[in-house]
Amino acid sequence: MADLTTKDVAVELKCAPGTVRGLIQSHELRAYRLADGGPYRVTPEALAEFRAQREAERHDPWTRSQDRRKTTAA
């Protein structure tokens, strides 16, 4: 299988291509560019890893939020 475009990934994840670009820019989904400023490409393996991570988060909601929680000084 060839590498996927953001539009292909959006169809697979049932979301908008802009959402896919956001996931890539936030480093939640691994991707690469063909050239500087060129379109993103996602490997099938990277998409499978992303789906597995999301499935794990679905079963353990603290998995994702632990990294994002901010600590405040009392």
N, CA, C and O atoms as a Tripos MOL2 file, in Angstrom:
@<TRIPOS>MOLECULE
protein
  296   295    74     0     0
PROTEIN
NO_CHARGES

@<TRIPOS>ATOM
      1 N           0.8490   -1.1810    0.0000 N.3       1 MET1
      2 CA          0.0000    0.0000    0.0000 C.3       1 MET1
      3 C           0.8930    1.2430    0.0000 C.2       1 MET1
      4 O           1.8980    1.3010    0.7090 O.2       1 MET1
      5 N           0.5170    2.2100   -0.7880 N.am      2 ALA2
      6 CA          1.2800    3.4550   -0.8840 C.3       2 ALA2
      7 C           0.9930    4.3530    0.3170 C.2       2 ALA2
      8 O           0.0100    4.1640    1.0330 O.2       2 ALA2
      9 N           1.8570    5.3140    0.5160 N.am      3 ASP3
     10 CA          1.6550    6.2600    1.6020 C.3       3 ASP3
     11 C           0.4100    7.1050    1.3320 C.2       3 ASP3
     12 O           0.0290    7.3240    0.1820 O.2       3 ASP3
     13 N          -0.2070    7.5700    2.4030 N.am      4 LEU4
     14 CA         -1.5010    8.2360    2.3290 C.3       4 LEU4
     15 C          -1.3690    9.7540    2.3910 C.2       4 LEU4
     16 O          -0.4690   10.2820    3.0440 O.2       4 LEU4
     17 N          -2.2730   10.4480    1.7070 N.am      5 THR5
     18 CA         -2.3530   11.9030    1.8040 C.3       5 THR5
     19 C          -3.2050   12.2560    3.0190 C.2       5 THR5
     20 O          -3.8300   11.3810    3.6190 O.2       5 THR5
     21 N          -3.2300   13.5290    3.3800 N.am      6 THR6
     22 CA         -4.0710   13.9490    4.5090 C.3       6 THR6
     23 C          -5.5420   13.6920    4.1940 C.2       6 THR6
     24 O          -6.3220   13.3690    5.0910 O.2       6 THR6
     25 N          -5.9210   13.8310    2.9360 N.am      7 LYS7
     26 CA         -7.3080   13.5550    2.5500 C.3       7 LYS7
     27 C          -7.6350   12.0760    2.7190 C.2       7 LYS7
     28 O          -8.7150   11.7350    3.2000 O.2       7 LYS7
     29 N          -6.7160   11.1950    2.3290 N.am      8 ASP8
     30 CA         -6.9110    9.7530    2.5020 C.3       8 ASP8
     31 C          -7.0730    9.3960    3.9810 C.2       8 ASP8
     32 O          -7.9500    8.6180    4.3560 O.2       8 ASP8
     33 N          -6.2080    9.9820    4.8090 N.am      9 VAL9
     34 CA         -6.2660    9.7160    6.2550 C.3       9 VAL9
     35 C          -7.5730   10.2440    6.8300 C.2       9 VAL9
     36 O          -8.1850    9.6030    7.6850 O.2       9 VAL9
     37 N          -8.0000   11.4150    6.3600 N.am     10 ALA10
     38 CA         -9.2570   11.9960    6.8370 C.3      10 ALA10
     39 C         -10.4370   11.0720    6.5390 C.2      10 ALA10
     40 O         -11.3330   10.9130    7.3680 O.2      10 ALA10
     41 N         -10.4310   10.4730    5.3650 N.am     11 VAL11
     42 CA        -11.4940    9.5240    5.0110 C.3      11 VAL11
     43 C         -11.4430    8.3220    5.9480 C.2      11 VAL11
     44 O         -12.4780    7.8700    6.4390 O.2      11 VAL11
     45 N         -10.2480    7.8080    6.1960 N.am     12 GLU12
     46 CA        -10.0840    6.6460    7.0840 C.3      12 GLU12
     47 C         -10.5450    6.9540    8.5140 C.2      12 GLU12
     48 O         -11.1730    6.1160    9.1610 O.2      12 GLU12
     49 N         -10.2300    8.1610    9.0040 N.am     13 LEU13
     50 CA        -10.5590    8.5320   10.3880 C.3      13 LEU13
     51 C         -11.9230    9.2090   10.5180 C.2      13 LEU13
     52 O         -12.3750    9.5130   11.6220 O.2      13 LEU13
     53 N         -12.5710    9.4400    9.3700 N.am     14 LYS14
     54 CA        -13.8780   10.1080    9.3410 C.3      14 LYS14
     55 C         -13.8030   11.4870    9.9900 C.2      14 LYS14
     56 O         -14.5640   11.8110   10.9010 O.2      14 LYS14
     57 N         -12.8650   12.2870    9.4930 N.am     15 CYS15
     58 CA        -12.7040   13.6530    9.9840 C.3      15 CYS15
     59 C         -12.2900   14.5330    8.8090 C.2      15 CYS15
     60 O         -12.2040   14.0610    7.6750 O.2      15 CYS15
     61 N         -12.0370   15.7920    9.0780 N.am     16 ALA16
     62 CA        -11.6380   16.7350    8.0320 C.3      16 ALA16
     63 C         -10.1270   16.6780    7.8070 C.2      16 ALA16
     64 O          -9.3760   16.3610    8.7300 O.2      16 ALA16
     65 N          -9.6780   16.9820    6.5940 N.am     17 PRO17
     66 CA         -8.2360   17.0310    6.3390 C.3      17 PRO17
     67 C          -7.5070   18.0210    7.2590 C.2      17 PRO17
     68 O          -6.3560   17.7860    7.6260 O.2      17 PRO17
     69 N          -8.1500   19.0930    7.6240 N.am     18 GLY18
     70 CA         -7.5530   20.0550    8.5530 C.3      18 GLY18
     71 C          -7.3030   19.4410    9.9250 C.2      18 GLY18
     72 O          -6.3230   19.7760   10.5900 O.2      18 GLY18
     73 N          -8.1810   18.5510   10.3420 N.am     19 THR19
     74 CA         -7.9910   17.8540   11.6120 C.3      19 THR19
     75 C          -6.7600   16.9540   11.5330 C.2      19 THR19
     76 O          -5.9900   16.8590   12.4880 O.2      19 THR19
     77 N          -6.5850   16.3080   10.4060 N.am     20 VAL20
     78 CA         -5.4130   15.4420   10.2130 C.3      20 VAL20
     79 C          -4.1460   16.2850   10.2760 C.2      20 VAL20
     80 O          -3.1800   15.8980   10.9340 O.2      20 VAL20
     81 N          -4.1350   17.4400    9.5970 N.am     21 ARG21
     82 CA         -2.9600   18.3200    9.6510 C.3      21 ARG21
     83 C          -2.6820   18.7680   11.0830 C.2      21 ARG21
     84 O          -1.5240   18.8700   11.4880 O.2      21 ARG21
     85 N          -3.7310   19.0330   11.8460 N.am     22 GLY22
     86 CA         -3.5560   19.3950   13.2580 C.3      22 GLY22
     87 C          -2.9330   18.2690   14.0620 C.2      22 GLY22
     88 O          -2.0730   18.5150   14.9080 O.2      22 GLY22
     89 N          -3.3560   17.0340   13.8090 N.am     23 LEU23
     90 CA         -2.7770   15.8820   14.4930 C.3      23 LEU23
     91 C          -1.3030   15.7180   14.1390 C.2      23 LEU23
     92 O          -0.4880   15.3460   14.9840 O.2      23 LEU23
     93 N          -0.9720   15.9960   12.8860 N.am     24 ILE24
     94 CA          0.4210   15.9060   12.4510 C.3      24 ILE24
     95 C           1.2470   16.9970   13.1190 C.2      24 ILE24
     96 O           2.3360   16.7260   13.6260 O.2      24 ILE24
     97 N           0.7410   18.2240   13.1250 N.am     25 GLN25
     98 CA          1.4820   19.3420   13.6950 C.3      25 GLN25
     99 C           1.6410   19.2300   15.2080 C.2      25 GLN25
    100 O           2.6000   19.7580   15.7710 O.2      25 GLN25
    101 N           0.7140   18.5490   15.8660 N.am     26 SER26
    102 CA          0.8170   18.3450   17.3160 C.3      26 SER26
    103 C           1.6070   17.0750   17.6480 C.2      26 SER26
    104 O           1.7250   16.7000   18.8150 O.2      26 SER26
    105 N           2.1410   16.4200   16.6240 N.am     27 HIS27
    106 CA          2.9730   15.2150   16.7580 C.3      27 HIS27
    107 C           2.2100   14.0180   17.3100 C.2      27 HIS27
    108 O           2.8150   13.1030   17.8680 O.2      27 HIS27
    109 N           0.8900   14.0160   17.1610 N.am     28 GLU28
    110 CA          0.1030   12.8520   17.5570 C.3      28 GLU28
    111 C           0.0820   11.8090   16.4450 C.2      28 GLU28
    112 O          -0.1160   10.6210   16.7000 O.2      28 GLU28
    113 N           0.2870   12.2620   15.2140 N.am     29 LEU29
    114 CA          0.3030   11.3880   14.0410 C.3      29 LEU29
    115 C           1.6010   11.6510   13.2870 C.2      29 LEU29
    116 O           1.8730   12.7820   12.8830 O.2      29 LEU29
    117 N           2.4060   10.6000   13.0970 N.am     30 ARG30
    118 CA          3.6870   10.7530   12.3900 C.3      30 ARG30
    119 C           3.4470   10.9140   10.8970 C.2      30 ARG30
    120 O           2.6250   10.2090   10.3110 O.2      30 ARG30
    121 N           4.1710   11.8470   10.2870 N.am     31 ALA31
    122 CA          4.0640   12.0860    8.8480 C.3      31 ALA31
    123 C           5.3730   12.6880    8.3530 C.2      31 ALA31
    124 O           6.2460   13.0530    9.1400 O.2      31 ALA31
    125 N           5.4860   12.7830    7.0580 N.am     32 TYR32
    126 CA          6.6500   13.4220    6.4550 C.3      32 TYR32
    127 C           6.1770   14.2490    5.2720 C.2      32 TYR32
    128 O           5.0510   14.1000    4.7980 O.2      32 TYR32
    129 N           7.0550   15.1200    4.8080 N.am     33 ARG33
    130 CA          6.7440   15.9420    3.6410 C.3      33 ARG33
    131 C           7.6390   15.5400    2.4850 C.2      33 ARG33
    132 O           8.7920   15.1570    2.6800 O.2      33 ARG33
    133 N           7.1050   15.6300    1.2960 N.am     34 LEU34
    134 CA          7.8730   15.3070    0.0980 C.3      34 LEU34
    135 C           8.9340   16.3640   -0.1880 C.2      34 LEU34
    136 O          10.0140   16.0420   -0.6830 O.2      34 LEU34
    137 N           8.6320   17.6290    0.1220 N.am     35 ALA35
    138 CA          9.5600   18.7450   -0.0640 C.3      35 ALA35
    139 C           9.2140   19.8040    0.9730 C.2      35 ALA35
    140 O           8.1520   19.7450    1.5930 O.2      35 ALA35
    141 N          10.1050   20.7730    1.1650 N.am     36 ASP36
    142 CA          9.8100   21.8570    2.1050 C.3      36 ASP36
    143 C           8.5000   22.5330    1.7170 C.2      36 ASP36
    144 O           8.3430   23.0200    0.5970 O.2      36 ASP36
    145 N           7.5700   22.5530    2.6570 N.am     37 GLY37
    146 CA          6.2740   23.1790    2.4070 C.3      37 GLY37
    147 C           5.3510   22.3480    1.5410 C.2      37 GLY37
    148 O           4.2550   22.7940    1.2050 O.2      37 GLY37
    149 N           5.7700   21.1550    1.1760 N.am     38 GLY38
    150 CA          4.9500   20.2830    0.3350 C.3      38 GLY38
    151 C           3.8790   19.5710    1.1470 C.2      38 GLY38
    152 O           3.7870   19.7540    2.3610 O.2      38 GLY38
    153 N           3.0750   18.7640    0.4770 N.am     39 PRO39
    154 CA          2.0060   18.0550    1.1760 C.3      39 PRO39
    155 C           2.5550   16.9690    2.1100 C.2      39 PRO39
    156 O           3.6170   16.3930    1.8730 O.2      39 PRO39
    157 N           1.8040   16.7170    3.1620 N.am     40 TYR40
    158 CA          2.1740   15.6530    4.0930 C.3      40 TYR40
    159 C           1.8210   14.3000    3.5070 C.2      40 TYR40
    160 O           0.8970   14.1720    2.7040 O.2      40 TYR40
    161 N           2.5800   13.2880    3.9260 N.am     41 ARG41
    162 CA          2.2740   11.8950    3.6150 C.3      41 ARG41
    163 C           2.3710   11.1090    4.9140 C.2      41 ARG41
    164 O           3.2450   11.3590    5.7440 O.2      41 ARG41
    165 N           1.4640   10.1610    5.0750 N.am     42 VAL42
    166 CA          1.3990    9.3230    6.2700 C.3      42 VAL42
    167 C           1.5600    7.8750    5.8260 C.2      42 VAL42
    168 O           0.8800    7.4200    4.9070 O.2      42 VAL42
    169 N           2.4590    7.1590    6.4800 N.am     43 THR43
    170 CA          2.6290    5.7510    6.1370 C.3      43 THR43
    171 C           1.4880    4.9400    6.7550 C.2      43 THR43
    172 O           0.9370    5.3380    7.7810 O.2      43 THR43
    173 N           1.1330    3.8260    6.1520 N.am     44 PRO44
    174 CA          0.0940    2.9660    6.7360 C.3      44 PRO44
    175 C           0.4680    2.5160    8.1580 C.2      44 PRO44
    176 O          -0.4010    2.3620    9.0160 O.2      44 PRO44
    177 N           1.7650    2.3100    8.3930 N.am     45 GLU45
    178 CA          2.2180    1.9010    9.7240 C.3      45 GLU45
    179 C           1.9620    3.0150   10.7520 C.2      45 GLU45
    180 O           1.5410    2.7410   11.8760 O.2      45 GLU45
    181 N           2.2180    4.2690   10.3610 N.am     46 ALA46
    182 CA          1.9920    5.3980   11.2660 C.3      46 ALA46
    183 C           0.5090    5.5370   11.5890 C.2      46 ALA46
    184 O           0.1450    5.8460   12.7240 O.2      46 ALA46
    185 N          -0.3440    5.3110   10.5980 N.am     47 LEU47
    186 CA         -1.7850    5.3720   10.8320 C.3      47 LEU47
    187 C          -2.2180    4.2480   11.7710 C.2      47 LEU47
    188 O          -3.0550    4.4610   12.6480 O.2      47 LEU47
    189 N          -1.6570    3.0630   11.5940 N.am     48 ALA48
    190 CA         -1.9830    1.9390   12.4730 C.3      48 ALA48
    191 C          -1.5400    2.2240   13.9110 C.2      48 ALA48
    192 O          -2.2650    1.9160   14.8560 O.2      48 ALA48
    193 N          -0.3490    2.8130   14.0780 N.am     49 GLU49
    194 CA          0.1230    3.1880   15.4190 C.3      49 GLU49
    195 C          -0.8080    4.2140   16.0560 C.2      49 GLU49
    196 O          -1.1360    4.1170   17.2380 O.2      49 GLU49
    197 N          -1.2290    5.1950   15.2670 N.am     50 PHE50
    198 CA         -2.1380    6.2260   15.7660 C.3      50 PHE50
    199 C          -3.4510    5.5990   16.2310 C.2      50 PHE50
    200 O          -3.9570    5.9190   17.3070 O.2      50 PHE50
    201 N          -3.9910    4.7100   15.4120 N.am     51 ARG51
    202 CA         -5.2570    4.0490   15.7800 C.3      51 ARG51
    203 C          -5.0910    3.2000   17.0410 C.2      51 ARG51
    204 O          -5.9780    3.1790   17.8950 O.2      51 ARG51
    205 N          -3.9690    2.5060   17.1600 N.am     52 ALA52
    206 CA         -3.7240    1.6870   18.3510 C.3      52 ALA52
    207 C          -3.6240    2.5660   19.5970 C.2      52 ALA52
    208 O          -4.1440    2.2120   20.6560 O.2      52 ALA52
    209 N          -2.9560    3.7100   19.4660 N.am     53 GLN53
    210 CA         -2.8350    4.6360   20.5970 C.3      53 GLN53
    211 C          -4.2050    5.1660   21.0030 C.2      53 GLN53
    212 O          -4.5250    5.2330   22.1900 O.2      53 GLN53
    213 N          -5.0050    5.5380   20.0200 N.am     54 ARG54
    214 CA         -6.3540    6.0360   20.3170 C.3      54 ARG54
    215 C          -7.2130    4.9550   20.9690 C.2      54 ARG54
    216 O          -8.0060    5.2470   21.8640 O.2      54 ARG54
    217 N          -7.0600    3.7280   20.5330 N.am     55 GLU55
    218 CA         -7.8130    2.6230   21.1330 C.3      55 GLU55
    219 C          -7.3990    2.4290   22.5920 C.2      55 GLU55
    220 O          -8.2450    2.1880   23.4540 O.2      55 GLU55
    221 N          -6.1040    2.5360   22.8660 N.am     56 ALA56
    222 CA         -5.6150    2.4130   24.2400 C.3      56 ALA56
    223 C          -6.1570    3.5430   25.0990 C.2      56 ALA56
    224 O          -6.5240    3.3270   26.2540 O.2      56 ALA56
    225 N          -6.2090    4.7470   24.5420 N.am     57 GLU57
    226 CA         -6.7390    5.8950   25.2830 C.3      57 GLU57
    227 C          -8.2220    5.7190   25.5750 C.2      57 GLU57
    228 O          -8.7150    6.1540   26.6160 O.2      57 GLU57
    229 N          -8.9260    5.0830   24.6550 N.am     58 ARG58
    230 CA        -10.3650    4.8610   24.8480 C.3      58 ARG58
    231 C         -10.6050    3.9640   26.0540 C.2      58 ARG58
    232 O         -11.5870    4.1330   26.7770 O.2      58 ARG58
    233 N          -9.7050    3.0130   26.2680 N.am     59 HIS59
    234 CA         -9.8440    2.1020   27.4040 C.3      59 HIS59
    235 C          -9.2670    2.6930   28.6850 C.2      59 HIS59
    236 O          -9.6930    2.3180   29.7770 O.2      59 HIS59
    237 N          -8.3200    3.5980   28.5760 N.am     60 ASP60
    238 CA         -7.7040    4.2280   29.7410 C.3      60 ASP60
    239 C          -7.6660    5.7370   29.5250 C.2      60 ASP60
    240 O          -6.6810    6.2530   28.9960 O.2      60 ASP60
    241 N          -8.7170    6.4570   29.9220 N.am     61 PRO61
    242 CA         -8.7940    7.8860   29.6300 C.3      61 PRO61
    243 C          -7.6800    8.7120   30.2530 C.2      61 PRO61
    244 O          -7.4330    9.8290   29.7980 O.2      61 PRO61
    245 N          -7.0000    8.2100   31.2730 N.am     62 TRP62
    246 CA         -5.9170    8.9810   31.8960 C.3      62 TRP62
    247 C          -4.6370    8.9470   31.0740 C.2      62 TRP62
    248 O          -3.7370    9.7540   31.3090 O.2      62 TRP62
    249 N          -4.5370    8.0470   30.1350 N.am     63 THR63
    250 CA         -3.3360    7.9300   29.3200 C.3      63 THR63
    251 C          -2.9910    9.2400   28.6480 C.2      63 THR63
    252 O          -1.8440    9.6820   28.7030 O.2      63 THR63
    253 N          -3.9520    9.8600   28.0230 N.am     64 ARG64
    254 CA         -3.7080   11.0900   27.2800 C.3      64 ARG64
    255 C          -3.6520   12.3010   28.1960 C.2      64 ARG64
    256 O          -2.7850   13.1590   28.0310 O.2      64 ARG64
    257 N          -4.5520   12.3830   29.1500 N.am     65 SER65
    258 CA         -4.6510   13.5950   29.9630 C.3      65 SER65
    259 C          -3.4730   13.7710   30.9180 C.2      65 SER65
    260 O          -3.1910   14.9000   31.3190 O.2      65 SER65
    261 N          -2.7820   12.7100   31.2950 N.am     66 GLN66
    262 CA         -1.6620   12.8510   32.2020 C.3      66 GLN66
    263 C          -0.5630   13.7100   31.6200 C.2      66 GLN66
    264 O           0.0780   14.4670   32.3490 O.2      66 GLN66
    265 N          -0.3280   13.6110   30.3160 N.am     67 ASP67
    266 CA          0.7190   14.4020   29.6860 C.3      67 ASP67
    267 C           0.3310   15.8670   29.5770 C.2      67 ASP67
    268 O           1.2070   16.7330   29.5530 O.2      67 ASP67
    269 N          -0.9520   16.1630   29.5110 N.am     68 ARG68
    270 CA         -1.4110   17.5040   29.2530 C.3      68 ARG68
    271 C          -1.8200   18.2850   30.5080 C.2      68 ARG68
    272 O          -2.0170   19.5000   30.4600 O.2      68 ARG68
    273 N          -1.9410   17.5770   31.6120 N.am     69 ARG69
    274 CA         -2.3490   18.2640   32.8390 C.3      69 ARG69
    275 C          -1.2820   19.2560   33.2740 C.2      69 ARG69
    276 O          -0.0870   18.9640   33.2220 O.2      69 ARG69
    277 N          -1.7200   20.4090   33.6950 N.am     70 LYS70
    278 CA         -0.8000   21.4200   34.1810 C.3      70 LYS70
    279 C          -0.8020   21.3870   35.6940 C.2      70 LYS70
    280 O          -1.8500   21.2610   36.3270 O.2      70 LYS70
    281 N           0.3730   21.5000   36.2590 N.am     71 THR71
    282 CA          0.4610   21.5620   37.7100 C.3      71 THR71
    283 C           0.5160   23.0220   38.1200 C.2      71 THR71
    284 O           1.1490   23.8470   37.4600 O.2      71 THR71
    285 N          -0.1450   23.3200   39.1980 N.am     72 THR72
    286 CA         -0.1590   24.6950   39.6820 C.3      72 THR72
    287 C           0.5060   24.7310   41.0580 C.2      72 THR72
    288 O           0.3670   23.8050   41.8570 O.2      72 THR72
    289 N           1.2090   25.7890   41.3070 N.am     73 ALA73
    290 CA          1.8460   25.9720   42.6070 C.3      73 ALA73
    291 C           0.8110   26.4960   43.5930 C.2      73 ALA73
    292 O           0.0290   27.3860   43.2630 O.2      73 ALA73
    293 N           0.8070   25.9540   44.7820 N.am     74 ALA74
    294 CA         -0.1760   26.3590   45.7920 C.3      74 ALA74
    295 C           0.2810   27.5800   46.5350 C.2      74 ALA74
    296 O          -0.4230   28.0610   47.4230 O.2      74 ALA74
@<TRIPOS>BOND
     1     1     2 1
     2     2     3 1
     3     3     4 2
     4     3     5 am
     5     5     6 1
     6     6     7 1
     7     7     8 2
     8     7     9 am
     9     9    10 1
    10    10    11 1
    11    11    12 2
    12    11    13 am
    13    13    14 1
    14    14    15 1
    15    15    16 2
    16    15    17 am
    17    17    18 1
    18    18    19 1
    19    19    20 2
    20    19    21 am
    21    21    22 1
    22    22    23 1
    23    23    24 2
    24    23    25 am
    25    25    26 1
    26    26    27 1
    27    27    28 2
    28    27    29 am
    29    29    30 1
    30    30    31 1
    31    31    32 2
    32    31    33 am
    33    33    34 1
    34    34    35 1
    35    35    36 2
    36    35    37 am
    37    37    38 1
    38    38    39 1
    39    39    40 2
    40    39    41 am
    41    41    42 1
    42    42    43 1
    43    43    44 2
    44    43    45 am
    45    45    46 1
    46    46    47 1
    47    47    48 2
    48    47    49 am
    49    49    50 1
    50    50    51 1
    51    51    52 2
    52    51    53 am
    53    53    54 1
    54    54    55 1
    55    55    56 2
    56    55    57 am
    57    57    58 1
    58    58    59 1
    59    59    60 2
    60    59    61 am
    61    61    62 1
    62    62    63 1
    63    63    64 2
    64    63    65 am
    65    65    66 1
    66    66    67 1
    67    67    68 2
    68    67    69 am
    69    69    70 1
    70    70    71 1
    71    71    72 2
    72    71    73 am
    73    73    74 1
    74    74    75 1
    75    75    76 2
    76    75    77 am
    77    77    78 1
    78    78    79 1
    79    79    80 2
    80    79    81 am
    81    81    82 1
    82    82    83 1
    83    83    84 2
    84    83    85 am
    85    85    86 1
    86    86    87 1
    87    87    88 2
    88    87    89 am
    89    89    90 1
    90    90    91 1
    91    91    92 2
    92    91    93 am
    93    93    94 1
    94    94    95 1
    95    95    96 2
    96    95    97 am
    97    97    98 1
    98    98    99 1
    99    99   100 2
   100    99   101 am
   101   101   102 1
   102   102   103 1
   103   103   104 2
   104   103   105 am
   105   105   106 1
   106   106   107 1
   107   107   108 2
   108   107   109 am
   109   109   110 1
   110   110   111 1
   111   111   112 2
   112   111   113 am
   113   113   114 1
   114   114   115 1
   115   115   116 2
   116   115   117 am
   117   117   118 1
   118   118   119 1
   119   119   120 2
   120   119   121 am
   121   121   122 1
   122   122   123 1
   123   123   124 2
   124   123   125 am
   125   125   126 1
   126   126   127 1
   127   127   128 2
   128   127   129 am
   129   129   130 1
   130   130   131 1
   131   131   132 2
   132   131   133 am
   133   133   134 1
   134   134   135 1
   135   135   136 2
   136   135   137 am
   137   137   138 1
   138   138   139 1
   139   139   140 2
   140   139   141 am
   141   141   142 1
   142   142   143 1
   143   143   144 2
   144   143   145 am
   145   145   146 1
   146   146   147 1
   147   147   148 2
   148   147   149 am
   149   149   150 1
   150   150   151 1
   151   151   152 2
   152   151   153 am
   153   153   154 1
   154   154   155 1
   155   155   156 2
   156   155   157 am
   157   157   158 1
   158   158   159 1
   159   159   160 2
   160   159   161 am
   161   161   162 1
   162   162   163 1
   163   163   164 2
   164   163   165 am
   165   165   166 1
   166   166   167 1
   167   167   168 2
   168   167   169 am
   169   169   170 1
   170   170   171 1
   171   171   172 2
   172   171   173 am
   173   173   174 1
   174   174   175 1
   175   175   176 2
   176   175   177 am
   177   177   178 1
   178   178   179 1
   179   179   180 2
   180   179   181 am
   181   181   182 1
   182   182   183 1
   183   183   184 2
   184   183   185 am
   185   185   186 1
   186   186   187 1
   187   187   188 2
   188   187   189 am
   189   189   190 1
   190   190   191 1
   191   191   192 2
   192   191   193 am
   193   193   194 1
   194   194   195 1
   195   195   196 2
   196   195   197 am
   197   197   198 1
   198   198   199 1
   199   199   200 2
   200   199   201 am
   201   201   202 1
   202   202   203 1
   203   203   204 2
   204   203   205 am
   205   205   206 1
   206   206   207 1
   207   207   208 2
   208   207   209 am
   209   209   210 1
   210   210   211 1
   211   211   212 2
   212   211   213 am
   213   213   214 1
   214   214   215 1
   215   215   216 2
   216   215   217 am
   217   217   218 1
   218   218   219 1
   219   219   220 2
   220   219   221 am
   221   221   222 1
   222   222   223 1
   223   223   224 2
   224   223   225 am
   225   225   226 1
   226   226   227 1
   227   227   228 2
   228   227   229 am
   229   229   230 1
   230   230   231 1
   231   231   232 2
   232   231   233 am
   233   233   234 1
   234   234   235 1
   235   235   236 2
   236   235   237 am
   237   237   238 1
   238   238   239 1
   239   239   240 2
   240   239   241 am
   241   241   242 1
   242   242   243 1
   243   243   244 2
   244   243   245 am
   245   245   246 1
   246   246   247 1
   247   247   248 2
   248   247   249 am
   249   249   250 1
   250   250   251 1
   251   251   252 2
   252   251   253 am
   253   253   254 1
   254   254   255 1
   255   255   256 2
   256   255   257 am
   257   257   258 1
   258   258   259 1
   259   259   260 2
   260   259   261 am
   261   261   262 1
   262   262   263 1
   263   263   264 2
   264   263   265 am
   265   265   266 1
   266   266   267 1
   267   267   268 2
   268   267   269 am
   269   269   270 1
   270   270   271 1
   271   271   272 2
   272   271   273 am
   273   273   274 1
   274   274   275 1
   275   275   276 2
   276   275   277 am
   277   277   278 1
   278   278   279 1
   279   279   280 2
   280   279   281 am
   281   281   282 1
   282   282   283 1
   283   283   284 2
   284   283   285 am
   285   285   286 1
   286   286   287 1
   287   287   288 2
   288   287   289 am
   289   289   290 1
   290   290   291 1
   291   291   292 2
   292   291   293 am
   293   293   294 1
   294   294   295 1
   295   295   296 2
@<TRIPOS>SUBSTRUCTURE
     1 MET1         2 RESIDUE 1 A MET
     2 ALA2         6 RESIDUE 1 A ALA
     3 ASP3        10 RESIDUE 1 A ASP
     4 LEU4        14 RESIDUE 1 A LEU
     5 THR5        18 RESIDUE 1 A THR
     6 THR6        22 RESIDUE 1 A THR
     7 LYS7        26 RESIDUE 1 A LYS
     8 ASP8        30 RESIDUE 1 A ASP
     9 VAL9        34 RESIDUE 1 A VAL
    10 ALA10       38 RESIDUE 1 A ALA
    11 VAL11       42 RESIDUE 1 A VAL
    12 GLU12       46 RESIDUE 1 A GLU
    13 LEU13       50 RESIDUE 1 A LEU
    14 LYS14       54 RESIDUE 1 A LYS
    15 CYS15       58 RESIDUE 1 A CYS
    16 ALA16       62 RESIDUE 1 A ALA
    17 PRO17       66 RESIDUE 1 A PRO
    18 GLY18       70 RESIDUE 1 A GLY
    19 THR19       74 RESIDUE 1 A THR
    20 VAL20       78 RESIDUE 1 A VAL
    21 ARG21       82 RESIDUE 1 A ARG
    22 GLY22       86 RESIDUE 1 A GLY
    23 LEU23       90 RESIDUE 1 A LEU
    24 ILE24       94 RESIDUE 1 A ILE
    25 GLN25       98 RESIDUE 1 A GLN
    26 SER26      102 RESIDUE 1 A SER
    27 HIS27      106 RESIDUE 1 A HIS
    28 GLU28      110 RESIDUE 1 A GLU
    29 LEU29      114 RESIDUE 1 A LEU
    30 ARG30      118 RESIDUE 1 A ARG
    31 ALA31      122 RESIDUE 1 A ALA
    32 TYR32      126 RESIDUE 1 A TYR
    33 ARG33      130 RESIDUE 1 A ARG
    34 LEU34      134 RESIDUE 1 A LEU
    35 ALA35      138 RESIDUE 1 A ALA
    36 ASP36      142 RESIDUE 1 A ASP
    37 GLY37      146 RESIDUE 1 A GLY
    38 GLY38      150 RESIDUE 1 A GLY
    39 PRO39      154 RESIDUE 1 A PRO
    40 TYR40      158 RESIDUE 1 A TYR
    41 ARG41      162 RESIDUE 1 A ARG
    42 VAL42      166 RESIDUE 1 A VAL
    43 THR43      170 RESIDUE 1 A THR
    44 PRO44      174 RESIDUE 1 A PRO
    45 GLU45      178 RESIDUE 1 A GLU
    46 ALA46      182 RESIDUE 1 A ALA
    47 LEU47      186 RESIDUE 1 A LEU
    48 ALA48      190 RESIDUE 1 A ALA
    49 GLU49      194 RESIDUE 1 A GLU
    50 PHE50      198 RESIDUE 1 A PHE
    51 ARG51      202 RESIDUE 1 A ARG
    52 ALA52      206 RESIDUE 1 A ALA
    53 GLN53      210 RESIDUE 1 A GLN
    54 ARG54      214 RESIDUE 1 A ARG
    55 GLU55      218 RESIDUE 1 A GLU
    56 ALA56      222 RESIDUE 1 A ALA
    57 GLU57      226 RESIDUE 1 A GLU
    58 ARG58      230 RESIDUE 1 A ARG
    59 HIS59      234 RESIDUE 1 A HIS
    60 ASP60      238 RESIDUE 1 A ASP
    61 PRO61      242 RESIDUE 1 A PRO
    62 TRP62      246 RESIDUE 1 A TRP
    63 THR63      250 RESIDUE 1 A THR
    64 ARG64      254 RESIDUE 1 A ARG
    65 SER65      258 RESIDUE 1 A SER
    66 GLN66      262 RESIDUE 1 A GLN
    67 ASP67      266 RESIDUE 1 A ASP
    68 ARG68      270 RESIDUE 1 A ARG
    69 ARG69      274 RESIDUE 1 A ARG
    70 LYS70      278 RESIDUE 1 A LYS
    71 THR71      282 RESIDUE 1 A THR
    72 THR72      286 RESIDUE 1 A THR
    73 ALA73      290 RESIDUE 1 A ALA
    74 ALA74      294 RESIDUE 1 A ALA
